Amino acid sequence: MLQSALYLPMIRGREGEINAIHRLSPLARARIALIVDLPTKEIGPAASLDQYVSSFVSEIAAAWGTSRSIYLDMNRYGPEQLDRHQRHIVEHLFECARQKRLQAVPVAGTDRGPGITYNKAIAGIAASDSRGAALRLPYEDFSDPDVLKNVLVTALKELNLAASEVDLILDAGSLEAMPTSQASEEHLLATVLEALEVIQPHGFRSLIFAGSSVPESLPALPDDAPRIIERVELRVWRQLLRKSQLPLIRFSDTGVWSPRQLDSGGGGGGPAPARVRIPISDKQVFFRAEATRYLNCCQEALKYPGVRDLPRCWGLDAIAGVGRGGTRPEAASTWVARDMNTHIELTARLVEQELRSHNRLTDLSLAPIEADPWSQELLGLTE
């Protein structure tokens, strides 16, 4: 159920990410709720946007199953992107989700996104499905208290929902894109705390803080040295937990890609560089090399201090298998699957540990950990 989710990883839902979700452990499935920021796609003459969305829903349903909540977000689809009935394509998305029996929650936006047409469609979906909605606010909307007040009133009116039916996502987005002074832990924490003074009286169903320190590009360092990225968004969330007067705030991030990363292309041509990305507490360690040296990246990752002490998961086991030489030529999407699976698995465990250490789990009813993760309806992959 929604209220038992502790961590809400954002994924775009491309091939590698879908494969990562297929292989999540029972523990991770019980502790997370996915936020799927649907990738945009150029549709060729032989296909249609309706067909693309239908296929996408089938893939995510097979990977995630139908027994747990999932947030579906089409904020990046403009009002001109319509289905065959001339409705915003998000309405077709949720028709498909109902057919697959997904426990889907729609994600609304603000005027900085697709605007009122989209939110009116979300209002109809929420009224039909009775699961409420999520409202995703970009940094520009929650960093100014006066703007935030107006945004909340307007959005709730457009959605025709009480705040108690809405999950509020404060999405700082790409910290790399912010001025350095605003992206610091101290400034971002102060900004969120100021926003919460405006937000708390509304009584939203849940509060989620999201952000990403992952850079848009990752140039290689001399001698293929690992690059260490501080997870500022995680540090801010930890600080919020320490403030006992605040309601429970859940954590969200994008894991292994920058929020500004293109849905396709943008790599400048040629094969993608080999990358391995592993979260270790409040840091992410990135290993990068030429495309042909993925095995070397895996071997170097396994040597990094603390990696072999991390909890086991499919992604880490797969990286270790490559490092032992058990690999063959692979697509970059396979590398992404290992990284994403590792990130979600390890972050879910870390978030639960943090909440437990601050005694913030007492008011939650945690979902049971299923002995057999493949017992969920419609879950197709059984590897």
N, C-alpha and C positions, 0 to 999 in steps of 0.2 A: 504494500500500500504506500501511497504517497508520503504519508506522515512518518513512515519508518525509514525513509531514505535519509542518509547522512551526508552523502556526497553526490553531486550532480555533474558529472563530466559532460562537457560539450563536445560533440563530434559533428563533422560535416556529413558523414554517411557515405564516404567514398569507399571503393572496394576494400582497401587495406583496413579501414576502420570497421567496416561490417564484419570482416573476417576476425578482427580482434574481439568483437562483441560475441561472436559465435563461441569463442573459447574461454569466456569468463567463468571463473569458479563459482560454486554455489554460494560461498561467502560474499564475493563481490556482488553477485546478483541480488543478494538479500540486503545489501547496504547502500546501493546506489539507485538513482533514477536517471535515465539518460535525457539529455537535452540535445535533440537532433536539429542542427541548423542546416536545413536542406541545401545541398549544393545547387547552384544555378547551372543551367546547361543550354548550350546552343542546340536547337532541334533541327535536324535535317529534313529535307522534303518528304522522306519516306516514313517519318515518325510524327508524333504529336506530343505536346506537353502533357496531355492526359495520359498517354501511354507511358511516358517517362515516369510520371508520378505514381501510376499504378504499379509499375515494375519496382520502383523504389520501396513502396509500402510492403510488397511481398518479400523483398529481401530483408528489410529491417524486422518484419514479423518473424521470419524464419530464424533470425539471429537472436532476437531478444525474447521471443515468446509472448504470451498473452496474459500472463498472470500478474504482471507488475506494471506500474505506471511508467509512461514515457511522454516526454514533452516534444511536440512537433512545432517547429518554428519556420515560417516562411517570410520573415521580416524583410529579407533581401529581394523578394519578388515584388515588382512594382504593380500598380493598379492596372497597367495595360496587359499583364500576363493573365489571360483568361482561359477557362476551359471551354469545351465545345458548346456549353450552354450560356456562354458569355458571362460567367460568374468569375470572381477572383479564383485562381487556381487552388487556393487553400481549401475551398469548399469541396473540390474534387478530392483533394488529399484526405479529408476526413470522411468522405463517403467510402473511400477505399479502406481507411483504417477501421471503420465500422464493419465492413465486410470481413476483414481479417480478425475482428474481435480484439483489436488492440485497446489497451487501457490508456487511450491517448488524451492528453491535455493540450489545448491550443495555447500558443504563446503570442500575446499581443505586443504591439510596439507603441511608439509615440509619433508625433508629426515628423520627427527626424528620420523615421523609417518610411514604410509605404503609405502611411497616412490613414485618414478616416475610413476610406473604402475597405481597407484590410481589417481594421478594428471592428467595423460593422459586420463583416463576415465572421470574425471571431465571436462576436456577440451571439450571432445565430447558432454557431456551432456549440457554444457553451450552453445556450438554452436547450438545444436538442439533446446533448449528451449528459448534462447535469454533473459534470466534473469540474465546473468552474473554469478558470483560466490562469495563466501566468502573465505577468506584465514585466517586460524586459526594458529597463531604463539604461541608456548609455550614460557615460560619465558626464557629458555636457548637461544632461537633464537632472542629475542628482547632486552635482557639485555646487549648484547655486540654490540656496533654500527657497528663494522667491520663485524661481523657475519651477522647482520641484513641487511646490504647493499647487501651482496652476496645472502642471502636468498630471498630477494624481487626480485632481478633481475632474479634469477633462477626460482622462482615460477611463475612469470608473463610470462616468456618464456614458461614454461611447460603448462600453462593454455591457452596460445595464446590469452590473454585478455589484454586490456589496463587497467591501474590502475583505471580509471574512471568507469570501469565495475565491480569493485571488492570491497567488504566490508571487511575491515581488522579488525580482532579480535586479540587484544593483550590479551592473556589468561595467567594470572599469575598462574592459576591452584590452587593447594592446598597450602595455605600459611603455613599450619602446616608442610609441607614437606620441606620448605626452612630453611636454617640457620636463627636463630633468628634475626641476624643483617639485613639480606636481607628482612625479612618479616615485618619490621617496617614500619609504615606509611611514615616516612620521606625518608627512603631508597627507598621504592617502588615508591613513587612519583618522586624522582629524576631520577630513572631508566626510568620511562615512559616518562618524559620530555626529557631526552636525546634521547630516541628512536624516539620521535616525530620530532626531528630535522632532522633525516634521512628520516622519513616517509612523512612529509608534502610536500616536493617538488614533490612527485609522483602524488599527486592529487587523492587519493582513493575516491571511491563513498561515503563511510562512514567509520567512525572509532568507534570501540567498545572496551571498557576496561572491562575485566572479571577477576574474582577471587573468591576464597571461603575461608572463615575463619572457616568453619565447620570442626570439628575434625573427624578423621577417626573412632575413638571410643569415647564413652561418658560414662565413669564409673560413677556410682552413687556417690553423695556426702553424708556425714552423715545426717541422718534425712530427706533424700529425698529433701534436699535444692535445689533450682533452680540453674542451672549453667548459668552464663552470658558470652556470647561470643561477643567480640568486632568485629564489621563488618569493618575490616581494609580496605577491598576492596571498601566499600561504602565511607569511609572517604577519600580515595585517589581520587575517582571519584569526590567527592564534591570539593576537592582542584583543580582539573583540571578545573571544571566549573568556578572557580573564576578567572581564567587566561583568560581575554577577548581576548587576541591576538591569542588564540588557536581556531581551528574550533570546532564545536559541537562534543562532544564525548558521545556516548551512553553507558549505563550501562548494564552489564550482570553479573549474578552469578548463582550458582547451587542450591541456596535455602536451602534445608533441608538435602542434602547428601554431603559427601566429594567426590571430584573428584577421589580420590583413592579407593572409595568404590567398592567392587566387584559387578558384575552384579547379581550374585546369590550365595547363600551360604555364607560362611565366618563368620557365627554367632556363631560357636563353638557348634552347636547342641542345642536342646531345643527351647522353645518358645521365640520369640523376646521380649525384655523388653518393657514395656509400655513407650511411649514417647509422649510429646506434645511440639511443637516448635513454638514460636511466635516472629516475628520481631517487635521491638519497636525502631523506629528511627535507630540509628547506633549501635544497639545491637540486639542480638538474645537471647531469654530466653528459656532455655531447661529444661523441667521437666521430670524426669525419675524415674521409680519404677519397681517393679516386674511385670511380664506379667499380673498377675491377678488384678493389681491395676490401670488399665487405668482410671477408673472413678475417682480415687483419684487424678491422674495427671491432669485431666480436671478441677476438683474442685480447685486445687491449682493454676492452670494457671489463672482461672477467678478471683482469689483473688489478683493477682500480680498488683502492682500499674500501672495504665495507661491502662490495658488491656480492661476494660469496656468502655474506652473512644475511642477505636479504631473504624474506620469505619466498618460497618457491611459487612459481606460477607458470602458465604455459609459455608466456612471452620470454621469461628469463631462461626457462629450460630450452626453448628453441634457439635463443642466442648462444647458449652454452653448447648446444649440439653443433651449430655452425663453427664455433670456436675450436671444437675438437676435430674439425675437418669434414664433418658429415654434411656436405652441402653440394648443390649443383647450381648451374646458372638460374637465377631467380629474377622476378620482376621487383621493382622498387616497392610495389604495393605490399609484397610479402614482408619487406623490412619494416614498413609502417605498421603492419598488423602486430609484429612482435613488440615494437616500441609502444604502441597504444595499449595493448593488453597489459604490458608490464606497468605502464604509468597508472592505468586505472586500478589494477590489482593492488599495487603498493600504496597508492594514495588513499584508497578506500580503507585499508588497514590503519594507515597513519591517522586519518581523520577520526576513526572510531577510537583509537587509543587516546588521542587528544581530548575528545569529548568525555571519555571515561575518566581521564585524569583530572578534569575540571568538574566532575560530578554533574555533567550536563545531559546524561542519558536517563535520568530518573523519571522524567515526564514523557518518555517515548516508549512505545510498544514496538520493539524491534521485530522485524519480519523473521520467521523461522528460516534456518539454513537447511535447504532441502538436501537430503542424502544423495539424491540423483538429480543433477541439474537438468537432465534431458527429459524429465517427467513433465515439464511445462507443455501446455498445449501448443501445437504448431511449431515447436522447436525442431528444426529439421536436421541439424548437423550433430552427429554422435561420435565424433572422433575423440 
